[in-house]
């Protein structure tokens, strides 16, 4: 899941809403979809980071001793420098990498019951 080759902004930038909702046609649906995708990305990144940091877990009985591991610090810093999940979701939308579909009337009826 690592976003090594992403062109996503690493800082906050102003977006032109008219460009973001061109694909979907509705700014509210676009924002909802981007929010859902950002949550998916966030969960995936968190799982990936947890798996990498688990390698550094201390299995000793003495938890009072804090040991700074340079590799662990570098892994953490890498994830801190990554673009935020919202920026990654927006970049995926702009690059045409997001798939979305609207629920049909039959699917909506099932959901409501």
SULFEN-V742839 format. One record per residue. RES is the residue in one small letter. PSI is psi in whole degrees, 0 to 359 (none if undefined). Layout:
# SULFEN-V742839
res | psi
RES | PSI
RES | PSI
This chain:
# SULFEN-V742839
res | psi
x | 350
x | 132
x | 60
x | 321
x | 28
x | 142
x | 15
x | 147
x | 138
x | 352
x | 169
x | 131
x | 156
x | 135
x | 147
x | 110
x | 326
x | 332
x | 328
x | 325
x | 13
x | 318
x | 317
x | 325
x | 355
x | 121
x | 325
x | 319
x | 322
x | 313
x | 318
x | 316
x | 317
x | 322
x | 317
x | 317
x | 320
x | 321
x | 318
x | 315
x | 317
x | 316
x | 316
x | 318
x | 318
x | 318
x | 318
x | 315
x | 316
x | 319
x | 319
x | 320
x | 337
x | 332
x | 335
x | 1
x | 140
x | 126
x | 16
x | 165
x | 337
x | 93
x | 351
x | 332
x | 122
x | 122
x | 119
x | 121
x | 119
x | 319
x | 320
x | 319
x | 318
x | 321
x | 314
x | 317
x | 323
x | 313
x | 330
x | 328
x | 347
x | 153
x | 150
x | 155
x | 323
x | 318
x | 323
x | 319
x | 317
x | 317
x | 321
x | 320
x | 313
x | 329
x | 357
x | 27
x | 358
x | 137
x | 131
x | 155
x | 152
x | 143
x | 140
x | 170
x | 322
x | 318
x | 321
x | 321
x | 321
x | 319
x | 321
x | 334
x | none
